[in-house]
Amino acid sequence: MSTPAHQPIHDGVLSVIVPVYNEAATVRPALDAILAKAIPGWTLEIVIVESNSTDGTRDIVLGYRDRPRVKLILEDRPRGKGHAVRAAFPHANGDVILIQDADLEYDLGDYDILLAPIAAGRQEFVLGSRHGAGGWAIRQFASQPVQALILNVAHWGFTLLINAALGMWLRDPFTMYKVFRRECLAGLTFECDRFDFDWELLIKLVRKGHRPIEIPVSYKSRSFKEGKKIRMFRDPITWLVAWAKARFGPL
């Protein structure tokens, strides 16, 4: 099934959803960079979801609540990145939605190339592939090489599972940079709270007929010592559950 063409977007609004939890070291430069980002033909609105951090992040984020183009949602407790993104969806009024973490692993300079095929009306759904340099290994942890190897091997195993289930070939289905027209969400329901939401969102969008293209982006992985929040032994179980429910359950 091919993705249907749409009218080009001129003078569009991009909703950047930023889930934030315990990112005191990076949240300020990340938010400042997003607010300073200028893309010809686009106006940015920033939807920040702060999940009651314990490291002072909330105090930093509160300093942005009166900024133009900023919407701030304060959660009473952390329930996971997926829950934060889901909480942001009803507040995102843009033509296009982009999900952006506050950890500075991704380069905001890639917004322009990710938006281009959507603005031109050629595509509804774009993924920013972290295999930008063409290598097989996404994560490079200088101080934790074993953990990096495990995550890289697991990435390809889970990628094959996704591709086999959906009948397509993607290199990086789990990328944070999922960019799509807001209307793609119509009729879909979501329940995942953690990183399993990446699986649920991708699978349900594809099942609905929105097949993505991948565009290489810049990526600088951070290690567990630097704050990576994936739980190496517990999260994969939630991913497999999300895969089964999203692939075979109701949309």
Secondary structure, DSSP 8 states (H G I E B T S, - for coil): ---------SSEEEEEEEEESS-TTTHHHHHHHHHH---TTEEEEEEEEE---SSSHHHHHHTTTTSTTEEEEE-SS---HHHHHHHHGGG--SSEEEE--SSS-B-GGGHHHHHHHHHTTS-SEEEEES-TTS-S-----TT-HHHHHHHHHHHHHHHHHHHHHHTS--S-TT-S-EEEEGGGGTT------STHHHHHHHHHHHHTT---EEEE--B----GGGT----TTTHHHHHHHHHHHHHHS--
